[in-house]
Amino acid sequence: MKERISKSRGLLILFAVIFVMSTLWAFLIPWTWSTIDDPGFVLSLKAATADSNVLFAIWDHIISAAQNEPAWGVFRPAYWVYLATFYLLPVDVAHGLRMAMLLVAIAGPLVYIHRRGASKSVIAFSAVLLGIAAAPLTLGLIFLSLQELSGTALVGLGLMAKRSWVRTLWWVIAAWFKSPFAWLLIGYAVVLWRRGEKKLATLNASLGLLTLALAFLFSRYGSYTAPRSRTGLWQIWDAVYNNTFKILESPMALLLIAVLWWLLWTEGRIKFRSAAIVFGLGWVGYTLQMTQWEVTFYYFGPILFLLGVFFVMTLDSSTEVNKLRIFIGLFLAVLILIVQTGGSLRFGLMVNRSLITAEECLQKVGSGSYALTGEMSSVVTIEGELRIMQNLELRDPTWNGEVKFEDGTGLATNSSDYALVFGGLPVPEGFAPHVLCGSSEASIHERVR
């Protein structure tokens, strides 16, 4: 009884920490909507709720997504519900909820191994390792429409669940955010079958395979995905070969170094438990599926995170080691955490800060034509020009300017009144070098008359 009360108290403390950290993230930082999808969804829901009841607006958005997404080519029914509800939230609350998702994703494996009886040192190292593995997922804290973070949060909730069927439920929803998570259901089916839970194993395998089959069919006929689908055996192998080199870059190398360093200093051992089998199969399946699409930037998030969870599930601490060796084992991992995850967070916050500066300056300088130039990932793009204007519409409906992406043709800079420069790059020719409004990260420059 005392042990059960202690574990319940521990969970309450954990969720309290998640709540506090998410609240601080939400309200201590000024926020805007990102340049991937976000303001478009906000405006759409805003218009719908102005014309009808909120519940009717939500239902209409879900039905609309269900009708249109097959033509787009992506199977993600849980996401249809997400975009119809999440974007009703104020921008700061929405960012706080995304931080809660990240923390739940990390906390899930820790709760699982704590329940299994892992030592304090293994739990401490696992927390740091999962932080390292979550580095690419932090992009989902800024670009709120990304399904990778939503899916991993549901994976974390599944690991917190004690009952097998509840875990299955959470992981099905994860797969219906991002279909490659279905490989976890298949991995779980293998483990459940070996345990003798054959009905639930069959259900997991069936739902996993059905999800993958529907995702495949959608991708083959969708207007967005079909042009990038690989059809021939050589094309499929070529994609696997080339994307494998992208996977084995510095984030992956640093994760592996942290694990090896810990094992060497603490004389730790690897033990392939059932959960490791689930995440091993899940990681292999997820990674191979994504090699047929893309494995860099935010697409890499679940690939690195699932591998991190796999390692956490294999760690064993049966040998006695002194505190100094544990400290040394943790030290390098903490340094990698600061560099890798800290760097990713810094980038995301810089993007958010730059967008706020740009929006404030566009509002201050006023209506006119602006050439979108410079270099900032997912901002200086053809979509970026639209999302920046949509954010201006949310901020100030009377603003009547135009932002046009400079795509290298010179048309935007030749015809615009101002240049909106991101990333501190040189001002385009024909515009004054002095800053009319802004900072080193985002600035507006007037055309030389």
RASULVEN-V82457 format. One record per pair of residues at least 4 apart in sequence whose C-alpha atoms are under 8 Angstrom apart, sorted by the first residue. I is the first residue (numbers start at 1). J is the second residue. Records with the same first field share a line. If there is no record, write none. Layout:
I->J  J
//
This chain:
1->5
2->6
3->7
4->8
5->9
6->10
7->11
8->12
9->13
10->14
11->15
12->16
13->17
14->18
15->19
16->20
17->21
18->22  100  103  104
19->23  100
20->24
21->25  99  100
22->26  96  97  98  99  100
23->27  93  96
24->28  96
25->29  95  96  99
26->92  93  94  95  96  97
27->92  93  96
30->92  353
31->91  92  95  352  353  356
32->91  92  352  355  356  391
33->38  39  91  142  143  144  391
34->38  39  142  143  144  352  355  387
35->39  143  378  379  383  384  387  388
36->143  144  145  378  383  384  387
37->41  145  387
38->42  87  143  144  145  387
39->43  387  390  391  394
40->44  387  390
41->45  83  87
42->46  87  88
43->47  390  394
44->48
45->49  57  58  61  84  87  88
46->50  88
47->51
48->52  54  57
49->53  54  57
52->56  57
53->57
54->58
55->59
56->60
57->61
58->62  84  85
59->63  84
60->64
61->65  80  84
62->66  80  81  84
63->67
64->68
65->69  80
66->70  77  80
67->71
68->72
69->73  74  75
70->74  75  218  222
71->218  221  222  223
72->218  222  223  224  225
73->215  218  219  220  221  222  223  224  225  226
74->215  218  219  222  225
75->176  178  179  211  214  215  218
76->80  175  176  177  178  179
77->81  176  177
78->82  173  174  176  177
79->83  147  176  177
80->84
81->85
82->86
83->87  145
84->88
85->89
86->94
87->94
89->93  94
90->94
91->95
92->96
93->97
94->98  144
95->99  141  142  144
96->100
97->101
98->102  140  141  144  149  150
99->103  141
100->104
101->105  149  150  152  153
102->106  134  137  138  149  152  153
103->107  153
104->108  153  156  157
105->109  152  153  154  155  156  157
106->110  127  130  131  134  153  156
107->111  127  156
108->112  155  156  157  158  159  160
109->113  156  159  160  309  312  313
110->114  123  126  127
111->115  159  160
112->116  159  160
113->117  118  123  313
114->118  119  123
118->122  123  316  317
119->123  317
120->124
121->125  326
122->126  315  316  317
123->127
124->128
125->129  330  333
126->130  312
127->131
128->132  333  334  337
129->133  255  258  259  308  312  333  337
130->134  305  308  309  312
131->135  337  341
132->255  333  336  337  340  341
133->255  301  304  305  307  308
134->138  301  304  305  341
135->139  301  340  341  342  344  345
136->297  298  300  301  304  341  344
137->141  148  149  298  301  302
138->142  149  341  344  345  348
139->143  298  344  345  348
140->144  145  146  147  148  149  298
141->348
142->348  349  351  352
146->150  298
147->151  177  178
148->152  177  178  298  299  301  302
149->153  301  302
150->154  174  177
151->155  173  174  175  177  178  181
152->156  174  302
153->157
154->158  170  171  173  174
155->159  170  171  174
156->160
157->161  167  170
158->166  167  168  169  170  171
159->167
161->166  167
162->166  167
163->167
164->168
165->169  200
166->170
167->171
168->172  185  204
169->173
170->174
171->175  181  182  184  185
172->176  182  185  207  208
173->177
174->178  179  181  182
175->179  180  181  182  208  211
176->211
179->211  212  215
180->212  285  286  289  290
181->185  282  286
182->186  207  208  209  211  212  282
183->187  208  281  282  283  285  286
184->188  208  278  279  281  282  283
185->189  204  205  207  208  282
186->190  204  205  208  209  278  281  282
187->191  277  278  279  280  281  282
188->192  201  204  278
189->193  200  201  202  203  204  205
190->194  201  278
191->195  201  274  277  278
192->196  197  198  200  201
193->197  198  201  202
197->201
198->202
199->203
200->204
201->205
202->206
203->207
204->208
205->209
206->210
207->211
208->212
209->213
210->214
211->215
212->216
213->217
214->218
215->219
216->220
217->221
218->222
219->225  226  229
220->225  226  229
221->225  226
222->226
223->227
224->228
225->229
228->293
229->292  293
230->235  236  292
231->235  236
232->236
233->237
234->238
235->239
236->240  292
237->241
238->242
239->243  291  292
240->244  288  291  292
241->245
242->246
243->247  291  294  295
244->248  291
245->249
246->295  296
247->252  295  296  300
248->252  253
249->253
250->254
251->255  304  340
252->256  304
253->257
254->258  336
255->259  308
256->260
257->261
258->262  332  333  336
259->263  311
260->264
261->265  329  332
262->266  267  268  326  329  330
263->267  268  269  329
264->268  329
265->325  326  328  329
266->321  325  326  329
267->319  321
268->315  316  317  318  319
269->315  316  317  318
270->314  315  316
271->314  315  316
272->276  277  313  314
273->277  313  314
274->278
275->279  310  313
276->280  310  311  313  314
277->281  310
278->282
279->283  306  307  309  310
280->284  307  310
281->285
282->286  306
283->287  303  306  307  310
284->288
285->289
286->290  303
287->291  295  303
288->292
289->293
290->294  295  299
291->295
294->299
295->299  300
296->300
297->301
299->303
300->304
301->305
302->306
303->307
304->308
305->309
306->310
307->311
308->312
309->313
310->314
311->315
321->325  326
322->326
323->327
324->328
325->329
326->330
327->331
328->332
329->333
330->334
331->335
332->336
333->337
334->338
335->339
336->340  341
337->341  342
338->342  343
339->343
340->344
341->345
342->346
343->347
344->348
345->349
346->350
347->351
348->352
349->353
350->354  441
351->355  376  379
352->356
353->357
354->358  422  441  442
355->359  388  442
356->360
357->361  438  439  442  443
358->362  420  438  442  443  444
359->363  388  391  392
360->364
361->365  437  438  443  444
362->366  367  392  444
363->367  392  396  399
365->437
366->399  400  401
367->399  400  401  402
368->400  401  402  416  417  418
369->401  402  403  404  415  416  417  418
370->401  402  403  404  412  416  417  418  419  420
371->403  404  405  406  412  413  416  417  418  419  420
372->380  385  403  404  405  406  412  419  420  421  422
373->380  405  406  419  420  421  422  428
374->380  421  422  423  424  425  426
375->379  380  421  422  423  425
376->380  422  423
378->384
379->383  384  385
380->384  385  405  422
381->385  405
382->386  404  405  407
383->387
384->388  405
385->389  403  404  405
386->390  403
387->391
388->392  403
389->393  401  402  403
390->394
391->395
392->396  397  399
393->397  398  399
404->412
405->412
406->410  411  412  413
407->412
410->414
411->415
412->416
413->418  419  428
416->447
417->446  447
418->431  444  445  446  447
419->427  428  431  444  445  446  447
420->442  443  444  445
421->425  427  441  442  443  444  445
422->441  442  443
423->440  441  442
424->440  441  442  443
427->431  432  433  445
430->447  448
431->445  446  447  448
432->445  446  447  448
433->445
434->445
435->439  443  444  445
436->443  444  445  446
437->443  444  445
438->442  443  444
439->443
//
